Structure formats: C-alpha cells, structure tokens
Amino acid sequence: MRPRRRPCGGGGDVATWHRSQKRCGPLPKNARSYREVGHLPAERTLVEFRILGSVEMWAEGQMRDLGTAKERYVLAILLLTPGQPVLIENIIDWVWGDTPPTNARGNLYTYVHRLRGRIGDDKAVLRRSGGYVLNVDPEQIDLHRFHRLNDRARTLAHVGNTDEALRLFNEAAELWRGEPLSGLHGEWISTIRTSLESDHQAATKMRLQLELDAGHHTEVLGELYRLVDGHPYDESFIEQLMIALYRCGRQRDALETYHRMSHRMVEQLGTDPAPSLRAMYQRILRGDPELAAPHIPPPAPSAPVTQNLPRDIPDFTGREADLRHLYEALDTGLTAVTIEAIDGMAGIGKSALAIHAAHALADRYKDGRWFLSLRAHDPNHPPLSPAEGLQILLRDIGENPRRIPEGLEPRAALWRARLAERRMLIVLDDAADADQVRPFLPGAPGCLVLITSRRRLTGLEGIRPLSLDVLAPHDASLLFRRIVGHDRPLAAPDVNRLVQLCGHLPLAVTIMADRLRHRPARAVGDFVTRLSQDRLAEMHTGDNDLTSTFELSYRELSRPRQRAFRRLSLHIGADFTAASAAAMIGSDLRTAERALEELLDHHLIQEPHSGRFRFHDLLREYARRRASEEESPGELRHVVHRLLDFYLYTADQADRALYPHRRRTALWIARPPADPLPVSDPDSAAEWLRTERDNLLSCAYHAAEHGLPSHTVNLSIALATYLERSAHWADAARLHETARRLSQKTGDRGATAHVELELSLIRSRTGRYHDAMELAQHGLTTFRALGDLHGEADVLCHLSRVCWHTGRSRLSLAYADKALNLYQHTKDRYGEGKAHLHRGIALFHLGRTEEAASAFQRSLDIVRVTKDRATMALALNNLGDLELDRGNLQRALDLFRESLATLRAAGWRQNEAVALNNIANVLRRQGALQEALYFYRQALSEYQATGDRRNETDAHNNIGASYLLLNLVSEALTHFHKALTVAEEIGDPYGQALALRGLGDGRQRHGQYDLAYETYERALAIAREVDNPLLQAGCLQGLGEALLHTKGRDQAEIHWREALAIYERLGSPEAEAVRASLRG
C-alpha cells in the first residue's frame, strides 16, 4: 500500500492524566500487613492492587476476579488517583472513546457496583463531586508504592546513602511486572502507559547512575546493553554504557558505541548527538582519569550535647527536598561557618523546619544547640536588639553574667571567642534583616547557623538561602490528618479540597485542623463549605489568626509599596511580569521593578520562574481585601483597564513582528504602556506570546464579562495566527466564538467576518469541515457586501484548503484560481504565494503533477522574495510529495527535512508533525520500517495532543501500511479501522478510501478474498468520487489481486491494465509491480 502524505496548507481537547502527589512506601520488613503499621483499620481485609503489568487485585494471598475488560478499565482509572474524584464524563470518554453506548452512565454504575462487591467493601468506591473516588489507602496500589520507593531512594541518594538508595530503587523495580495496564486498549490507556514507562525509565537511569558511581560497572554492563538495544535513541543510556565499558577497560568498545549511535542519528534523524554525549566521547578518547568512580566519604560521628531547642514538632510533615538542601551544606562547609537562611511568606513553616532540622542534626554538634527568637514579627514584643540577644546566648552557654561586657561589639567579640574551636548549632528565628543577624555569626568553622526570616537576607555575606514553598498537596493532607488524629474518619476528597482552600499553607492547614480536632460533631465538609464563602474570616484559632499574621508583613511596607501590593492583586491571570506590573501600578518600568524586588524580599509575592511573579492564593485574597478598603472603585477600574490595554498593545505588536504579512486593521489603544516591551523581532515576539498565552486569554474573557467587547475582539484577531500555528486550537475556538458573539452584538460586520474566517480555519484543523464551510461562506458574503477585496480573497484561498481537505479537488482548484485573480488585482504578493500553493495541492490530487510542480515552484519563487517562511515550508513539503511519487527518495527526504527545519523556525507545531510523517513515508519506502514507525508514532502523538483528527487518520493509515510490510496483519487492521472511524466521523473521503484500501490489503493477506474485493470496490468508488487517479490505480491493483484468487487471471488482468494505464500516465514507480503481475 502506498503511503498517504498529507500536504501542509495554512496555519484540536485531549484529557491529560497527571500523576497524583500521593505516594506510599513499601511494607516494613518485619510487618505481615499494613494493619500492623497502622495504615488500615484492623477489621478490613487487606486488598492489594496491581497495574504495573496486568490489572490485578489480590486479597489474602489470592488473585481475585475483576470481571470484564470494561470493569478492569474503570478500576484502572480510579487506581491512578486514589482519594481524588474522577468525573463521570471523563470515565465514559476514556473507557468508550468517541462511541459510548446509549446507557453509558447506567453501565458505569453497574461496573462500580460490581467493583465494590469484588473489593468486599461498599465504601471502596464513593460518589463525590460528579464523579467516583476510590477510597483505599494508596499503599495498597503498586504504582504508588513504586513512586514512593523511588522518591525515598532519590532523597537518600542526595544525602550520600547510596547503598540504601540502591536497595529501594531495586525494590521499586521489582514491582514492575511488564507492560503497565497490559490487556487494556485505547488511546487514553496508551497515553497513560507512555507516561508510566517514562517514569520507569527515569528511575532506571538514576539507579544505574548510582551503580556506576558505586563502582558496579561490571554488574550493570549487560543490563545497559539491553536498554540501549531497546532504546536506540536514548542518549542517557548510551552515555552510561560508554562509561561502564570504559571502566571495564574496554575503551575501544566505548568509542565504537558512540560511533554507531552517531551514525544512526545522522542517517535517520538528520541531527548530531547532544553536546554532553560528544563531551563524554572526547573524555573517553583522551582517557580522562576523572571518569573513575568517585569516593564516598563515611558519615561524621555524633555525640549527645546540651541544648535549649524547643521541642520538635510532632506533626512535622514533608519537606524532604528542603531538609536535603540543609543537610548537603554540612559536607561542603568544612572550612567556613555554615549559615543557612530559611526564608518564606508568613505561615510557610520556616520555624518548624529549622527546629526539626536542628533536632535531626543534634548528634553532629556536641558542644551545644541553641535557639533564639529575634521577634521581628511578634505582635506582643518589639524586635530583639542584637546586644540583648547576645547577652541571652552568652548566659545560656554558661558565661558569668558579671563578665559579659556592655556594648554590641564587645559582646559579639566575646561570643565569637567562646564559639571558637567548638561545634555548635544556633537557630536564629524570625530575623528582621541582615543587620540584626550579623553580630550572632561565629567567626571560625565548625558551627551551623540556621536563620529564619520573612525577608530574603540579601545583604548577609556567605549564607546559603533556602526559600520555602507551600507543602505538596499530599503532604498538606497528611499534615491535616496527623493533627486531627488518625482515629477520626475523614473523607479523602473533603480533606483534599480543604487543604486546597488553605493554599497548602502549613499555618492555614494547622489552624483548620486544630479547629476540627476540637469540634468532634463537625465534618471536614462543614469547614469546606465555610471556607468556600470567606477563607480568611475562617482561618483563626486561639492565638493563631492568619489575617493578623499577614497584617504584620503588610504594615512593614512603605505606602508606595502597599499601593503596589494592593494593585498587583488585581492582575487577571496566573502570574505577571514587571511590564504588566508597571501598567497596574501606573508607573514606569524601573519603578515597578523596584517594587517587585521589595515585595519579593518580603515574601509577599513569589517568583516561580525568572521574571514571572505571582501571589499565593491567600495573600492575593488579603491584598484584594486591602484594595477594596483602601482604593476607590474608580481607581480599581483604571488599574484593570491599564492592564488590558497593556496586553492588547503588546499582543498586537508581537503579532506584527511574528506575522508581518497578515492583513490587519488599525488599532486604537486608550492607555498604551509607558515603556513598551521590545517584541519587535520574531523570536522575542514568539516567546512573549508563548509565556503570556494564558494571561492573554484570561484578559479576553474578563473583558467580555465586564462590558469591554472591543478588547476581546481585538485580542481574538491579534492572537489568531499564533494560536492556530502553535496548535492551541481549543483555546482559539473558544476565544473566536466569544469574539464572534460580541462583534455580532455590537454590529461590527467587518470584525465579525474577520473572526469568522479565523474560526473557520480552526474548525477545519479539527475536522469540523461542515462548520468550517458554513463560517467561511458567511464571511465571504459579508466581505463582498463591504467591498473588501482582500477579505474576499483570503476567504476564497481558505475555501480552497477546506475543499481539498474534503476530497473536492476540482472545486478547490476553482477557489484557488479566484483567490489568485483577486490577489493579483490587489497586488498582494503574499496572497499570491499562498494561492499558488493551494493550486498546486489541488492539481496534485487531480493527478496533474507537472502543473502542480510548476505551481509549487511559482509559490516558492514568490515567498522567497516576500520572506514568508511558513508558505515556503509548505511548498517544500509538497514538492517533496511529488518527488516521492516519482520515486526520487533522497530528493524527497532532503525537501522534507528542509521543510521541517523551516517549520520549526516558524514555530508551526502542527505542520512539524506533518513533516515528520512525510519523512517516515520516505523511510518506509527505503525499507527502514522500525525507524518509520518511530516517526509515525511521534506524528500521531502530536496529532492526538492537538486534536488534529484529519491527520490522525493519515498516521493510522501509514502505521497500518508499515505493519502490513512487517506481516503484522492484525495490528495493521486495527490501525486501518481506527483511520476509517475517524475519517467517517469528520467527513474525510480521501482518508476513508485509503483506510478501506488498507483493510482490503489486510483481508487479502488473511485469505478473505471476497471480503477484500468488496472493500476495494468501496474504496474505488470513493477514489473516483474525489477524482484522485493515484488512489484509483491502487484500488484497481488490489481488485485485480482479489479477483485472481476468486474469478481467475482474465478478470484480474482487466483491472491491472486499467491501473497500469493510470500509473504510466502519472509516471509512478508502482507501474513496474503491475507489469510484473501481468507477465505472470
């Protein structure tokens, strides 16, 4: 079967599973069940679930029946996120795909009912929030034990405990029984399986690295060979194999491994190995002695000491990575004082972490462990002066009070003298600034100082800063449960929702848990309801009041900074930059940058990524409350309007830089930014649009909801090409629908037509061709009524694209010709380049290959002058198709690779996948079937991720054809059926014909000649309907093969001769195979 190549032309919602943060460890070595370590009630029978292999359930040492495949599918979905609700609509979509039964909800209810019975617990699966929740301990599921073991192993590896880390890594690996979720099928399962296998590979890589670091290169050599054989393009495994070979004295084999891999990448991928792998090759080549396994020093001895530390927090939870950061400093700070500054927002748990770490490190500091509160944010006492603090510490370590001198400097000198030659740990809690801390610092190595502060201590020399973030969701839930008490039953979904409303902030979680602990008659859901109404008002207990805690930080700010804090909280979107902050504050860029730095130092905002800032949810709520109380309503409206103007102005500038050939109308901005962002070149424009996409969409919808329709419509137009070419089609469709509704309401016919054209393009991308045609025709009518020739030409050019997508090649050619005439009349050279491209594609499908080649070349000639990279890439791609048809494989491959490089430079995500698909077509023709399948699957994954259903049929057809060549007929038929299903759903006759022809080939391989004949006839009828001669010839060739086995050679030759005539007319290499059949 010939490969189907989708020509590129012109500029898709997939549910994504995210692994739960809940991860559990293995059973303790001496425990016979989880009941013995307090994880399950004594009366419940332990049930173990397995999905790292086939989906299984074990109870009391016996594997239990899980029923039908659909029941196992439902259980697998719930096992991935225990304790968290999964929407019924999602379960139905994942289990049945696009063809759910009429009574899908009833079937699902039956499956869940049966699962409860098989598990032996009516509460094992609960109904919550429009979905189902698996109410089991995650430690009963092998996947979650696998993740917990690997997490613990990584933590141990980071602190140097290699042997124990390797033991845990190996224990986790033993849980892996084969292909995860084996026995289950479907696109969603394939996505999850790929994710799980990626996690497995990552753990394997780290385990092997530890083995190499521990000098176990001989032991892992065989495993590395198997891994490289199974993952020939994974450079990490190849690098580890090279190191192992080198350490085994096999330098030549190590170098040869690199040469083989480099040759394979250049030949098949057209790229060189990564710089890190090339550097490793050079190190091995020159015999770098540093490649020897590193020496791991033994841990330092410990001894009991005297101390005044507060008691450790009994409910301390999480913070493994932060503790690891603190512990790592101990092995590097041997020649200087180790100073760790723990900073973070109010309530983040700084003091708890410092005290917990101090207790954990107690044995290392035999000469003393001391705690001192500096009281920077104590509402009842003033901050502690350094002189007063030194007096307290000197007395604590036994200094005679009468010998303690007056004055700060003498006391600091005496303190440093007493610490000399001692190993002491000092915790300085709640520091105001660097000046308050500096006199307490020791002068000689051997001591550890842990400082906590709400401010970043930027002026303190020689510190290691550690900025705390909120707890991970699982850790926040666990902290809540520990405080409330494990003996109290708590519904997992309610707990998860409550800690989410607490922003996973330890202080907020602690307050709400303490309140619940003292209210035995209330349920978690009661507090969830109250928090949903007013979070800050509910977060108080005893002396703890979250609002008062935030108030202390707010009052430290100057008035300008307080104003900035309030106004920044009004930002629309997830995060903001200095430029958008300047718009909200109403200042220049430099003033805004200084404000952000100060707020960041006070931990009133966060900087999760360089130059991008955000609020914690609770701080944002507090700041907005301050804004509503301290700012006028008019000023608050001005803040938002300035922000919307900033985003619209910059989006328009970025669009002009990135797509200079787009036709656009003049844009009036009421409040342009004082310091416009430099987005005048394509690279900076593309990067800004990429990072600001979510904020831009949020602004568009906010404007729509608050009576500012022009902002929404103009943002829709400014973002249209970027969203389309970067394959954010779901976002684009929703935005354009909103803009269309608003422009119709305001009576702006030109804007409506423009938005309808953009929406039609998006609908065609996702296979909704009927909608695309309807929208385009409506826009065409409007542009003609307005006398807008440019708009009319653009719609005609787009209609040409839609028509060849749907197999109407003659009508496509007619639209392209009309568009070309209008572009020439209006002297639009950019439009001419596109129209010639579309003419070429239509001619190609009509079998007029020489005319098609001429049209593509004409398009190339124009776009090289206009510097239209996108159309250039498409013309190169389609010329590659022509060369592939002529049998010029290397020329076709060169054109496809050039097209791919140009598409990547232009940032056109969807058509990158098309180019990969076409490269795979060449590889398949060359007989490199495994390499072709690799690229086909990459393309298929991209199509499915973006919702490109039309090209999804293409990928399925090509994968099916490759499987046929490998004689894997059943697998091939599966993909042809998938292609046919999608093609029928979206109305793609060309895709239907290709899929039917593939099904005919497969059925013929199975000896089902009559059924194959019927299938070929269906395919031929459609091929004639769409007027595609090459496809007709392929169907005729298949019909002849089927007739040879059912009606005899005479009947077969009639069809073969007809196929041969078409092949010879087109100059196709398939003609030789038909001639051979005719010769017998």
Buried (B, 14 or more C-beta within 10 A) or exposed (E): BBBBBBBBBBBBEEEEBEBBBBBBBBBEEEEEBBBEEEBBEEEBEBBBBBBBBBBBBBBEEEEBEBBEEBBBBBBBBBBBBBBBBBEBBBBBBBBBEEEBEEEBBEBBBEBBEBBBEBBEBEEBBBEBEEBBBBBBBBBBBBBBBBBBBBBBBBBBBBBBBBEEBBBBBEBBBEBBBEEBBBBBEBBBBBBBBEBBEEBBBEBBBBBBBBBBBBBBBEEBBEBBBEBBEEBBBBBBBBBBBBBBBBBEEBBEBBBEBBEEBBEBBEEBBBEEBEEEBBEBBEBBEEEEEEBEBEEEEEEEEEEEBEBBBBEBBEBBBBBBBBBBBBBBBBEEBEEEBBBBBBBBBBBBBBBBBBBBBBBBBBEBBBBBBBBBBBBBBEEEEEBBBBBEBBBEBBEBBEBEEEEBBEEBEEBBBBBBEBBEEBBBBBBBBBBBBBEBBBBBBBEEBBBBBBBBBBBBBBEBEEBBBBBBBBBBBBBBBBBBBBBBEEEEEBBBBBBBBBBBBBBBBBBBBBBBBBBBBEEEEEBBBEBBEBBEEEBBEBBBBEEBBBBEBBBBBBEBBEEBBBBBBBBBBBBBBEBBBBBBBBBBBBBEBEBBBBBBBBBBBBBBBBBEEEEBBBBBBBBBBBBBBBBEEEBEEEBBEBBBBBBBBBBBBBBBBBBBBBBEBBBBEEBEBEBBBBBBBEBEEBEBBBEBBEBBBEBBBBBBBBBBEBEBBBBBBBBBBBBBBBBBBBBBBBBBBBBBBBBBBBBBEEEBBBBBBBBBBBBBBBBBBBBBBEBBBBBBBBBBBBBBEEEBBBBBBBBBBBBBBBBBBBBBBEBBBBBBBBBBEBBBEBEBBBBBBBBBBBBBBBBBBBBBBEBBBBBBBBBBEBBBEBEBBBBBBBBBBBBBBBBBBBBBBEBBBBBBBBBBBBBBEBBBBBBBBBBBBBBBBBBBBEEBBEBBBBBBBBBBBBBBBBBBBBBBBBBBBBBBBBBBEEEBBEBBBBBBBBBBBBBBEBBBBBBBBBBBBBBBBBBBBEEBBEBBBBBBBBBBBBBBEBBBBBBBBBBBBBBBBBBBBEEEEEBBBEBBEBBBBBBBEBEBBBBEEBEEBBEE
